[in-house]
Amino acid sequence: MWTEQIFLGIVGLSSGFAVAGGMFAFLIALGVVSRFAGKTHTAKYILYYEDAAAIGGILGNLVSIYGFRVPVGMVGVASFGLFSGIFTGTWAMALTEIVDAVPIFSRRIRLKTGLPWVILSMALGRTAGALIYAYFRF
């Protein structure tokens, strides 16, 4: 019985390491951290950015696994939602930039003007979808 639990623990831990390693490798391949440092002219703090990304991943995993409460109130929840949205948006835009999806899409539909409006519409649609999901989920 205990050997099965040890085996499952090792498999779970190994799977977690593999997923985390893949996520951080993807983060580095997209160049999100270095791009943020370059755009904000704060390259001397790059190690802090990398540490913050690693600590955020670790704490996020702990919260999702153990489900303990973090008493931050509505301001904290709103801040978390805002920063999560910014994080997800930067990932999506970095991935889109890497695969050149926007230029290819705009050429295929022969879009000459209005590309900022298309991007804004996609962002607003995603926001509306997230709000509707959150409203009906809770």
Salt bridges, closest charged atoms under 4 A:
GLU97 OE2 - ARG35 NH1 2.59
